[in-house]
Amino acid sequence: MSEDPTVVRSLAVTVDDLVAAYESNRAGRRTVLRVTPPYHARMRARLHVEQRGDPDALHLDPARLVDDDAPAYPTPEETEERLRESGREYTTEAHHDLHVEAVAAWREAVREHVVDEVELETPEGPHRVTVKPLGVGGSQPPR
């Protein structure tokens, strides 16, 4: 155990937490994945709403843990356009239902776009670590 974050070699991230944080930031919240000391070679990043007064913790923007090929978040305008192009009658309820389906599909798709590595910003400078997604294919958290 150490107070030095450069001892971290791998970072376990629950994919559900990653997707929730990534989506939450779209709504203007500052949600991060936080790693707190004492640091070990294998650490776990946890969902956290960023606040002041947490100087020793490392905060990761969830967007940094999602690769560039991840699908864009569906907008209500896009789902309205899809509904109208489908030839189905437009109603507010049909639009809502289609948008809920589109967001659920986006959440599922993003789960497959977790990066393999990420750089942690430490007081000593950038430090590259391996990312271990949890909740995909039966992965379990580190002990």
DSSP file with accessible surface (Angstrom, degrees, kcal/mol):
  #  RESIDUE AA STRUCTURE BP1 BP2  ACC     N-H-->O    O-->H-N    N-H-->O    O-->H-N    TCO  KAPPA ALPHA  PHI   PSI    X-CA   Y-CA   Z-CA
    1    1 A M              0   0  174      0, 0.0     2,-0.3     0, 0.0    39,-0.2   0.000 360.0 360.0 360.0 146.1    0.0    0.0    0.0
    2    2 A S  B     -A   39   0A  38     37,-1.6    37,-4.0     2,-0.1     5,-0.0  -0.989 360.0-133.8-154.3 157.6    1.2    3.5   -0.8
    3    3 A E  S    S+     0   0  129     -2,-0.3    37,-0.1    35,-0.2    -1,-0.1   0.467  86.0  96.4 -87.9  -4.0    0.2    7.1   -1.0
    4    4 A D    >   -     0   0   55     35,-0.2     3,-1.7     1,-0.1     4,-0.2  -0.774  63.2-158.5 -91.2 112.3    1.9    7.2   -4.4
    5    5 A P  G >  S+     0   0    7      0, 0.0     3,-1.5     0, 0.0    -1,-0.1   0.679  83.2  78.0 -67.8 -11.7   -0.6    6.6   -7.3
    6    6 A T  G 3  S+     0   0   34      1,-0.3   122,-0.0    33,-0.1    -2,-0.0   0.591  78.2  72.3 -76.1  -3.6    2.2    5.5   -9.6
    7    7 A V  G <  S+     0   0   46     -3,-1.7    -1,-0.3     2,-0.0     2,-0.2   0.683  74.4 105.0 -78.4 -14.8    2.2    2.1   -7.9
    8    8 A V    <   +     0   0    0     -3,-1.5    33,-0.2    -4,-0.2    34,-0.2  -0.449  38.3 167.1 -68.8 130.8   -1.2    1.4   -9.6
    9    9 A R        +     0   0  142     32,-3.3   121,-2.4     1,-0.4     2,-0.3   0.658  64.7  23.9-113.1 -33.3   -0.8   -1.0  -12.6
   10   10 A S  E     -bc  42 130B  18     31,-2.5    33,-2.4   119,-0.2     2,-0.5  -0.991  61.2-153.7-139.9 150.7   -4.4   -2.0  -13.3
   11   11 A L  E     -bc  43 131B   0    119,-3.0   121,-3.1    -2,-0.3     2,-0.4  -0.980   9.4-150.2-127.2 115.7   -7.7   -0.3  -12.7
   12   12 A A  E     -bc  44 132B   4     31,-3.3    33,-3.0    -2,-0.5     2,-0.4  -0.738  17.9-174.5 -85.9 132.8  -10.9   -2.4  -12.3
   13   13 A V  E     -bc  45 133B   1    119,-2.2   121,-3.1    -2,-0.4     2,-0.5  -0.989  25.4-131.5-132.5 122.3  -14.0   -0.5  -13.5
   14   14 A T  E  >  - c   0 134B  22     31,-0.6     4,-2.2    -2,-0.4     3,-0.4  -0.616  19.0-143.3 -70.4 122.6  -17.6   -1.7  -13.2
   15   15 A V  H  > S+     0   0    1    119,-2.9     4,-2.8    -2,-0.5     5,-0.2   0.874  98.8  56.4 -61.4 -36.5  -19.0   -1.2  -16.7
   16   16 A D  H  > S+     0   0   99    118,-0.3     4,-2.4     1,-0.2    -1,-0.2   0.906 108.5  48.0 -61.2 -40.5  -22.4   -0.2  -15.3
   17   17 A D  H  > S+     0   0   42     -3,-0.4     4,-2.6     2,-0.2     5,-0.2   0.910 111.2  51.0 -64.5 -42.0  -20.7    2.6  -13.3
   18   18 A L  H  X S+     0   0    1     -4,-2.2     4,-2.7     2,-0.2     5,-0.2   0.946 112.1  45.5 -60.8 -48.3  -18.8    3.7  -16.3
   19   19 A V  H  X S+     0   0    9     -4,-2.8     4,-2.7     1,-0.2     5,-0.3   0.926 113.2  50.6 -63.6 -42.2  -21.9    3.9  -18.5
   20   20 A A  H  X S+     0   0   42     -4,-2.4     4,-2.6    -5,-0.2    -1,-0.2   0.925 113.5  44.7 -62.3 -43.5  -23.9    5.7  -15.7
   21   21 A A  H  X S+     0   0    0     -4,-2.6     4,-2.0     2,-0.2    10,-0.3   0.922 112.9  51.1 -66.8 -43.1  -21.1    8.3  -15.2
   22   22 A Y  H  X S+     0   0   62     -4,-2.7     4,-0.6    -5,-0.2    -2,-0.2   0.935 115.4  42.0 -60.4 -45.1  -20.7    8.8  -19.0
   23   23 A E  H >X S+     0   0   34     -4,-2.7     3,-1.0    -5,-0.2     4,-0.6   0.902 110.1  57.6 -70.3 -40.2  -24.4    9.4  -19.4
   24   24 A S  H ><>S+     0   0   21     -4,-2.6     3,-1.4    -5,-0.3     5,-1.3   0.875  98.2  60.3 -60.1 -37.3  -24.7   11.5  -16.3
   25   25 A N  H ><5S+     0   0   36     -4,-2.0     3,-1.4     1,-0.3    -1,-0.3   0.779  93.9  64.9 -65.7 -23.3  -22.1   14.0  -17.6
   26   26 A R  H <<5S+     0   0  136     -3,-1.0    -1,-0.3    -4,-0.6    -2,-0.2   0.804  97.4  56.7 -64.7 -28.4  -24.4   14.7  -20.6
   27   27 A A  T <<5S-     0   0   74     -3,-1.4    -1,-0.3    -4,-0.6    -2,-0.2   0.315 126.7 -99.5 -87.5   7.3  -26.9   16.1  -18.1
   28   28 A G  T < 5S+     0   0   70     -3,-1.4    -3,-0.2     1,-0.3     2,-0.2   0.446  81.9 129.2  91.8  -0.7  -24.3   18.6  -16.8
   29   29 A R      < -     0   0  153     -5,-1.3     2,-0.9    -8,-0.1    -1,-0.3  -0.520  61.2-127.6 -79.8 158.5  -23.3   16.8  -13.7
   30   30 A R        +     0   0  104     20,-0.2    20,-2.7    -2,-0.2     2,-0.4  -0.773  41.8 167.4-107.3  84.7  -19.6   16.2  -13.0
   31   31 A T  E     +E   49   0C   6     -2,-0.9     2,-0.2   -10,-0.3    18,-0.2  -0.871   5.9 170.2-103.5 133.6  -19.6   12.5  -12.4
   32   32 A V  E     -E   48   0C   0     16,-3.3    16,-2.2    -2,-0.4     2,-0.5  -0.773  39.8-110.2-130.7 173.9  -16.3   10.7  -12.4
   33   33 A L  E     -EF  47  60C   0     27,-2.2    27,-2.7    -2,-0.2     2,-0.4  -0.970  43.2-153.4-107.3 122.0  -14.7    7.4  -11.5
   34   34 A R  E     -EF  46  59C  74     12,-3.2    12,-2.4    -2,-0.5     2,-0.5  -0.823  17.4-166.9-108.2 139.6  -12.7    7.9   -8.4
   35   35 A V  E     - F   0  58C   0     23,-2.5    23,-3.1    -2,-0.4    10,-0.1  -0.992  17.7-163.7-121.2 124.9   -9.6    6.0   -7.1
   36   36 A T        -     0   0   59     -2,-0.5     8,-0.1     8,-0.3    21,-0.1  -0.848  20.6 -74.3-116.3 147.3   -8.7    6.6   -3.5
   37   37 A P  S    S+     0   0   31      0, 0.0     2,-0.1     0, 0.0   -34,-0.1  -0.341  92.4  73.1 -70.7 160.8   -5.6    6.0   -1.5
   38   38 A P  S    S-     0   0   54      0, 0.0     2,-0.3     0, 0.0   -35,-0.2   0.449  81.1-147.8 -73.8 146.5   -3.9    4.0   -0.2
   39   39 A Y  B     -A    2   0A   4    -37,-4.0   -37,-1.6    -2,-0.1     2,-0.3  -0.604  19.0-178.4 -91.0 145.5   -2.9    2.8   -3.6
   40   40 A H        -     0   0   74     -2,-0.3   -31,-0.2   -39,-0.2     3,-0.1  -0.811  45.7 -98.5-128.2 173.4   -2.1   -0.8   -4.6
   41   41 A A  S    S+     0   0   51     -2,-0.3   -32,-3.3   -33,-0.2   -31,-2.5   0.892 117.8  42.2 -63.2 -37.0   -1.0   -2.4   -7.9
   42   42 A R  E    S+b   10   0B 141    -33,-0.2     2,-0.3   -34,-0.2    -1,-0.2  -0.956  79.3 169.6-115.0 121.1   -4.6   -3.4   -8.5
   43   43 A M  E     -b   11   0B  17    -33,-2.4   -31,-3.3    -2,-0.5     2,-0.4  -0.809  27.5-131.3-125.9 166.6   -7.2   -0.8   -7.7
   44   44 A R  E     -b   12   0B  61     -2,-0.3     2,-0.5   -33,-0.2    -8,-0.3  -0.970  12.9-145.5-121.1 132.6  -10.9   -0.3   -8.3
   45   45 A A  E     -b   13   0B   0    -33,-3.0   -31,-0.6    -2,-0.4     2,-0.3  -0.834  21.7-161.3 -95.1 133.2  -12.5    2.9   -9.7
   46   46 A R  E     -E   34   0C 139    -12,-2.4   -12,-3.2    -2,-0.5   -14,-0.1  -0.882  26.1 -95.7-120.8 149.7  -15.9    3.7   -8.3
   47   47 A L  E     +E   33   0C  75     -2,-0.3     2,-0.3   -14,-0.2   -14,-0.2  -0.319  52.7 166.8 -59.9 136.3  -18.7    6.0   -9.4
   48   48 A H  E     -E   32   0C  27    -16,-2.2   -16,-3.3    -2,-0.0     2,-0.7  -0.972  40.6-129.8-157.8 134.6  -18.6    9.4   -7.7
   49   49 A V  E     -E   31   0C  79     -2,-0.3   -18,-0.2   -18,-0.2   -16,-0.0  -0.816  46.9-115.5 -84.7 118.4  -20.1   12.8   -8.1
   50   50 A E        +     0   0   64    -20,-2.7     2,-0.3    -2,-0.7   -20,-0.2  -0.302  44.5 168.9 -63.3 136.5  -17.1   15.1   -8.0
   51   51 A Q        -     0   0  131      3,-0.0     3,-0.4    -2,-0.0     2,-0.1  -0.928  36.9 -97.3-139.8 162.4  -16.8   17.5   -5.1
   52   52 A R  S    S+     0   0  239     -2,-0.3     0, 0.0     1,-0.2     0, 0.0  -0.357  97.5  51.8 -73.1 161.9  -14.2   19.8   -3.7
   53   53 A G  S    S+     0   0   75     -2,-0.1    -1,-0.2     1,-0.1     3,-0.1   0.759  74.8 104.4  85.5  24.1  -12.1   18.6   -0.8
   54   54 A D    >   +     0   0   42     -3,-0.4     3,-0.9     1,-0.1    -1,-0.1  -0.414  33.3 149.9-129.0  55.7  -10.9   15.3   -2.2
   55   55 A P  T 3   +     0   0  114      0, 0.0    -1,-0.1     0, 0.0    -3,-0.0   0.750  67.5  52.4 -69.2 -23.2   -7.3   16.2   -3.1
   56   56 A D  T 3  S+     0   0  108     -3,-0.1     2,-0.2     2,-0.1    -2,-0.0   0.670  92.6  87.9 -86.9 -16.5   -5.7   12.8   -2.6
   57   57 A A  S <  S-     0   0   13     -3,-0.9     2,-0.5   -21,-0.1   -21,-0.2  -0.489  74.9-128.0 -83.3 152.0   -8.1   10.9   -4.9
   58   58 A L  E     -F   35   0C  16    -23,-3.1   -23,-2.5    -2,-0.2     2,-0.5  -0.866  21.6-156.5 -96.1 131.4   -7.7   10.4   -8.6
   59   59 A H  E     -F   34   0C  46     -2,-0.5     2,-0.5   -25,-0.2   -25,-0.2  -0.950   4.3-161.8-113.2 125.9  -10.7   11.4  -10.6
   60   60 A L  E     -F   33   0C   2    -27,-2.7   -27,-2.2    -2,-0.5    60,-0.1  -0.922  18.8-131.9-109.8 124.6  -11.2    9.9  -14.1
   61   61 A D    >   -     0   0   52     -2,-0.5     3,-1.8   -29,-0.2     4,-0.4  -0.565  20.9-135.8 -65.8 125.6  -13.5   11.5  -16.6
   62   62 A P  G >  S+     0   0    0      0, 0.0     3,-1.9     0, 0.0     4,-0.2   0.817 100.5  68.6 -59.9 -26.9  -15.6    8.5  -17.9
   63   63 A A  G >  S+     0   0   45      1,-0.3     3,-1.1     2,-0.2    -2,-0.0   0.810  91.7  61.5 -61.6 -26.8  -15.2    9.7  -21.5
   64   64 A R  G <  S+     0   0   87     -3,-1.8    -1,-0.3     1,-0.2    55,-0.1   0.658 100.7  54.1 -72.9 -14.7  -11.5    8.8  -21.2
   65   65 A L  G <  S+     0   0    1     -3,-1.9    50,-1.9    -4,-0.4     2,-0.4   0.352  96.5  77.3-100.3   4.7  -12.5    5.2  -20.6
   66   66 A V  B <  S-G  114   0D   9     -3,-1.1    48,-0.2    48,-0.2    45,-0.1  -0.955  81.6-123.8-117.0 131.9  -14.6    4.9  -23.7
   67   67 A D    >   -     0   0   49     46,-3.2     3,-1.5    -2,-0.4    -2,-0.1  -0.181  25.0-106.6 -73.9 168.2  -13.0    4.4  -27.1
   68   68 A D  T 3  S+     0   0  166      1,-0.3    -1,-0.1     0, 0.0    45,-0.0   0.631 114.0  64.9 -69.2 -15.6  -13.5    6.7  -30.1
   69   69 A D  T 3  S+     0   0  132     44,-0.1    -1,-0.3     2,-0.0     3,-0.1   0.449  73.2 120.4 -87.6  -0.6  -15.7    4.1  -31.9
   70   70 A A  S <  S-     0   0   19     -3,-1.5    40,-0.1    43,-0.2    36,-0.0  -0.329  72.4-103.5 -63.8 144.3  -18.4    4.2  -29.3
   71   71 A P        -     0   0   48      0, 0.0     2,-0.1     0, 0.0    -1,-0.1  -0.324  36.8-104.5 -67.3 153.5  -21.8    5.3  -30.7
   72   72 A A        -     0   0   82      1,-0.1     3,-0.0    -3,-0.1    -3,-0.0  -0.455  41.7 -96.1 -73.8 149.8  -23.1    8.8  -30.1
   73   73 A Y        -     0   0   44     -2,-0.1     2,-0.2     1,-0.1    -1,-0.1  -0.454  46.1-111.8 -65.6 132.4  -25.8    9.3  -27.5
   74   74 A P        -     0   0   14      0, 0.0    -1,-0.1     0, 0.0    29,-0.0  -0.479  29.8-147.2 -71.6 135.5  -29.2    9.3  -29.2
   75   75 A T     >  -     0   0   37     -2,-0.2     4,-2.2     1,-0.1     5,-0.2  -0.687  22.9-117.6 -97.0 156.5  -31.0   12.7  -29.1
   76   76 A P  H  > S+     0   0   59      0, 0.0     4,-2.4     0, 0.0     5,-0.2   0.876 116.9  56.8 -58.5 -34.0  -34.7   13.1  -29.0
   77   77 A E  H  > S+     0   0  128      1,-0.2     4,-2.3     2,-0.2     5,-0.1   0.903 106.1  49.3 -64.0 -41.4  -34.5   14.8  -32.4
   78   78 A E  H  > S+     0   0   96      2,-0.2     4,-2.5     1,-0.2    -1,-0.2   0.914 111.8  47.4 -65.0 -41.6  -32.9   11.8  -33.9
   79   79 A T  H  X S+     0   0    2     -4,-2.2     4,-2.3     2,-0.2    -2,-0.2   0.874 110.2  53.1 -71.2 -31.6  -35.5    9.4  -32.5
   80   80 A E  H  X S+     0   0   62     -4,-2.4     4,-2.7    -5,-0.2     5,-0.2   0.943 110.0  48.6 -63.5 -44.2  -38.3   11.7  -33.7
   81   81 A E  H  X S+     0   0  115     -4,-2.3     4,-2.7     1,-0.2    -2,-0.2   0.921 110.8  50.3 -61.9 -43.2  -36.7   11.6  -37.2
   82   82 A R  H  X S+     0   0  126     -4,-2.5     4,-1.4     2,-0.2    -1,-0.2   0.909 110.7  50.0 -60.5 -41.4  -36.4    7.8  -37.1
   83   83 A L  H  <>S+     0   0    0     -4,-2.3     5,-0.8     2,-0.2     4,-0.5   0.948 112.6  45.6 -63.4 -46.2  -40.1    7.5  -36.0
   84   84 A R  H ><5S+     0   0  134     -4,-2.7     3,-1.1     1,-0.2    -2,-0.2   0.895 112.6  51.1 -66.2 -38.0  -41.3    9.8  -38.8
   85   85 A E  H 3<5S+     0   0  138     -4,-2.7    -1,-0.2     1,-0.2    -2,-0.2   0.751  99.3  66.1 -70.8 -21.9  -39.1    7.9  -41.4
   86   86 A S  T 3<5S-     0   0   66     -4,-1.4    -1,-0.2    -3,-0.4    -2,-0.2   0.644 107.7-122.7 -73.9 -14.9  -40.5    4.6  -40.3
   87   87 A G  T < 5 +     0   0   69     -3,-1.1    -3,-0.1    -4,-0.5     2,-0.1   0.375  68.0 134.1  86.8  -5.1  -44.0    5.5  -41.6
   88   88 A R      < -     0   0  128     -5,-0.8    -1,-0.3     1,-0.1     2,-0.1  -0.440  68.6 -93.3 -73.5 153.7  -45.5    4.9  -38.1
   89   89 A E        -     0   0  156     -2,-0.1     2,-0.5    -3,-0.1    -1,-0.1  -0.440  41.4-121.2 -66.6 134.8  -47.9    7.6  -36.8
   90   90 A Y        +     0   0   69     -2,-0.1     2,-0.3     4,-0.1    -1,-0.1  -0.687  44.3 155.3 -81.3 126.0  -46.1   10.2  -34.7
   91   91 A T     >  -     0   0   54     -2,-0.5     4,-2.6     1,-0.1     5,-0.2  -0.960  53.0-116.1-138.1 158.6  -47.4   10.5  -31.2
   92   92 A T  H  > S+     0   0  108     -2,-0.3     4,-2.8     1,-0.2     5,-0.2   0.914 118.0  51.0 -59.3 -40.7  -45.7   11.7  -28.1
   93   93 A E  H  > S+     0   0  142      2,-0.2     4,-2.8     1,-0.2    -1,-0.2   0.923 110.1  47.9 -65.3 -42.9  -46.0    8.3  -26.5
   94   94 A A  H  > S+     0   0   16      2,-0.2     4,-2.4     1,-0.2    -1,-0.2   0.911 113.1  49.2 -63.9 -40.8  -44.5    6.5  -29.6
   95   95 A H  H  X S+     0   0   26     -4,-2.6     4,-2.5     2,-0.2    -2,-0.2   0.939 111.9  48.5 -62.5 -46.8  -41.6    9.0  -29.7
   96   96 A H  H  X S+     0   0  116     -4,-2.8     4,-2.7    -5,-0.2    -2,-0.2   0.939 112.1  48.5 -58.2 -48.9  -41.0    8.5  -25.9
   97   97 A D  H  X S+     0   0   71     -4,-2.8     4,-2.1     1,-0.2    -1,-0.2   0.909 112.2  48.5 -60.8 -42.4  -41.0    4.7  -26.3
   98   98 A L  H  X S+     0   0    9     -4,-2.4     4,-2.4    -5,-0.2    -1,-0.2   0.902 111.6  49.9 -65.8 -38.3  -38.7    4.8  -29.3
   99   99 A H  H  X S+     0   0   38     -4,-2.5     4,-2.7     2,-0.2     5,-0.2   0.919 108.4  52.2 -67.8 -40.7  -36.3    7.2  -27.4
  100  100 A V  H  X S+     0   0   76     -4,-2.7     4,-2.3     1,-0.2    -1,-0.2   0.927 111.5  47.9 -59.7 -42.6  -36.2    4.9  -24.4
  101  101 A E  H  X S+     0   0  119     -4,-2.1     4,-2.4     2,-0.2    -2,-0.2   0.904 110.8  51.2 -63.5 -41.5  -35.4    2.0  -26.6
  102  102 A A  H  X S+     0   0   11     -4,-2.4     4,-2.3     2,-0.2    -2,-0.2   0.905 110.7  47.6 -65.0 -41.2  -32.6    4.0  -28.4
  103  103 A V  H  X S+     0   0    9     -4,-2.7     4,-2.8     2,-0.2    -1,-0.2   0.922 111.4  50.8 -66.9 -41.5  -31.0    5.0  -25.0
  104  104 A A  H  X S+     0   0   52     -4,-2.3     4,-2.1    -5,-0.2    -2,-0.2   0.922 111.3  48.3 -61.8 -41.9  -31.2    1.4  -23.8
  105  105 A A  H  X S+     0   0   62     -4,-2.4     4,-2.5     2,-0.2    -1,-0.2   0.897 111.1  51.2 -65.0 -39.4  -29.5    0.2  -27.0
  106  106 A W  H  X S+     0   0   11     -4,-2.3     4,-2.7     2,-0.2     5,-0.2   0.940 108.5  51.2 -62.0 -47.0  -26.8    3.0  -26.6
  107  107 A R  H  X S+     0   0  110     -4,-2.8     4,-1.0     1,-0.2    -1,-0.2   0.899 112.6  46.4 -57.4 -42.3  -26.1    1.9  -23.0
  108  108 A E  H  < S+     0   0  118     -4,-2.1     4,-0.4    -5,-0.2     3,-0.2   0.913 113.1  48.9 -66.8 -42.6  -25.7   -1.7  -24.1
  109  109 A A  H >< S+     0   0   37     -4,-2.5     3,-1.7     1,-0.2    -2,-0.2   0.895 104.7  57.8 -66.4 -40.3  -23.4   -0.7  -27.1
  110  110 A V  H >< S+     0   0    1     -4,-2.7     3,-2.5     1,-0.3    -1,-0.2   0.849  92.4  70.5 -61.4 -30.7  -21.2    1.5  -25.0
  111  111 A R  T 3< S+     0   0   37     -4,-1.0     3,-0.5     1,-0.3    -1,-0.3   0.768  95.4  54.5 -56.7 -25.8  -20.4   -1.4  -22.7
  112  112 A E  T <  S+     0   0  127     -3,-1.7    -1,-0.3    -4,-0.4    -2,-0.2   0.324  97.5  66.9 -91.2   7.6  -18.4   -2.9  -25.6
  113  113 A H    <   +     0   0   41     -3,-2.5   -46,-3.2    -4,-0.1     2,-0.3  -0.032  61.3 138.0-121.8  31.6  -16.2    0.2  -26.1
  114  114 A V  B     -G   66   0D  22     -3,-0.5   -48,-0.2   -48,-0.2   -49,-0.1  -0.611  54.4-118.6 -77.8 134.0  -14.1    0.3  -22.9
  115  115 A V        -     0   0   30    -50,-1.9     3,-0.1    -2,-0.3    -1,-0.1  -0.259   6.8-134.7 -69.5 159.8  -10.5    1.2  -23.5
  116  116 A D  S    S+     0   0  131      1,-0.2    15,-2.9    14,-0.1     2,-0.3   0.740  85.7  17.1 -84.1 -27.9   -7.7   -1.3  -22.7
  117  117 A E  E     -D  130   0B  96     13,-0.3     2,-0.3  -107,-0.1    13,-0.2  -0.970  61.5-172.7-143.8 157.3   -5.5    1.4  -21.1
  118  118 A V  E     -D  129   0B   7     11,-2.1    11,-2.7    -2,-0.3     2,-0.5  -0.985  25.2-121.0-148.6 150.8   -5.8    4.9  -19.6
  119  119 A E  E     -D  128   0B  71     -2,-0.3     2,-0.4     9,-0.2     9,-0.3  -0.853  23.5-148.2 -94.1 126.8   -3.3    7.5  -18.4
  120  120 A L  E     -D  127   0B   1      7,-3.4     7,-2.2    -2,-0.5     2,-0.8  -0.755  14.8-129.6 -88.2 138.3   -3.9    8.6  -14.8
  121  121 A E  E     +D  126   0B 115     -2,-0.4   -62,-0.2     5,-0.2    -2,-0.0  -0.824  39.6 171.6 -89.0 111.8   -3.0   12.2  -14.0
  122  122 A T  E >   -D  125   0B  15      3,-1.1     3,-2.1    -2,-0.8  -118,-0.0  -0.766  50.3-105.4-116.0 164.7   -0.8   12.1  -11.0
  123  123 A P  T 3  S+     0   0  116      0, 0.0    -1,-0.1     0, 0.0  -119,-0.0   0.813 124.7  53.5 -58.8 -25.2    1.3   14.7   -9.2
  124  124 A E  T 3  S-     0   0  125      1,-0.3    -3,-0.0     3,-0.0  -120,-0.0   0.462 125.1 -97.4 -86.7  -2.4    4.4   13.0  -10.8
  125  125 A G  E <  S- D   0 122B  23     -3,-2.1    -3,-1.1     2,-0.1    -1,-0.3  -0.590  70.3 -13.8 114.2-176.0    2.8   13.3  -14.2
  126  126 A P  E     - D   0 121B  83      0, 0.0     2,-0.4     0, 0.0    -5,-0.2  -0.282  56.6-169.6 -63.0 142.6    0.9   11.0  -16.5
  127  127 A H  E     - D   0 120B  26     -7,-2.2    -7,-3.4     2,-0.0     2,-0.3  -0.963  13.7-140.5-138.2 115.7    0.9    7.3  -15.5
  128  128 A R  E     + D   0 119B 123     -2,-0.4     2,-0.3    -9,-0.3    -9,-0.2  -0.611  25.5 175.1 -83.3 133.3   -0.5    4.6  -17.9
  129  129 A V  E     - D   0 118B   3    -11,-2.7   -11,-2.1    -2,-0.3     2,-0.3  -0.928  32.9-106.5-132.9 158.7   -2.5    1.7  -16.4
  130  130 A T  E     -cD  10 117B  53   -121,-2.4  -119,-3.0    -2,-0.3     2,-0.5  -0.628  30.5-136.7 -80.9 141.4   -4.4   -1.3  -17.7
  131  131 A V  E     -c   11   0B   6    -15,-2.9  -119,-0.2    -2,-0.3  -121,-0.0  -0.892  14.2-166.6-103.4 128.5   -8.2   -1.1  -17.6
  132  132 A K  E     -c   12   0B 110   -121,-3.1  -119,-2.2    -2,-0.5     2,-0.2  -0.913  13.9-147.4-114.9 100.2  -10.1   -4.2  -16.4
  133  133 A P  E     -c   13   0B  45      0, 0.0     2,-0.4     0, 0.0     3,-0.3  -0.506  11.3-155.8 -71.4 135.2  -13.8   -3.9  -17.1
  134  134 A L  E    S+c   14   0B  11   -121,-3.1  -119,-2.9    -2,-0.2  -118,-0.3  -0.865  70.6  38.9-108.9 144.6  -16.1   -5.7  -14.6
  135  135 A G  S    S+     0   0   40      4,-0.4     2,-0.5    -2,-0.4    -1,-0.2   0.595  87.2 106.9  94.1  11.5  -19.6   -6.9  -15.4
  136  136 A V  S >  S-     0   0   45     -3,-0.3     3,-0.8     1,-0.1    -1,-0.3  -0.992  94.7  -9.4-121.5 118.9  -18.8   -8.1  -18.9
  137  137 A G  T 3  S-     0   0   88     -2,-0.5    -1,-0.1     1,-0.2    -3,-0.0   0.829 128.7 -55.0  66.8  30.5  -18.6  -11.8  -19.4
  138  138 A G  T 3  S+     0   0   59      1,-0.2    -1,-0.2    -3,-0.0    -4,-0.0   0.686  83.4 169.4  82.0  15.0  -18.8  -12.7  -15.7
  139  139 A S    <   -     0   0   50     -3,-0.8    -4,-0.4    -6,-0.1    -1,-0.2  -0.326  18.7-151.8 -61.2 146.5  -15.8  -10.6  -14.6
  140  140 A Q        -     0   0  143     -6,-0.1     3,-0.1    -5,-0.1    -1,-0.0  -0.876  22.0 -97.7-118.9 153.9  -15.5  -10.2  -10.8
  141  141 A P        -     0   0   53      0, 0.0   -97,-0.1     0, 0.0     2,-0.1  -0.281  46.4 -99.1 -66.8 153.1  -13.9   -7.4   -8.8
  142  142 A P              0   0   45      0, 0.0   -98,-0.0     0, 0.0  -130,-0.0  -0.362 360.0 360.0 -68.7 155.2  -10.3   -7.7   -7.6
  143  143 A R              0   0  267     -3,-0.1  -101,-0.1    -2,-0.1    -3,-0.0  -0.714 360.0 360.0-106.0 360.0   -9.8   -8.8   -4.0
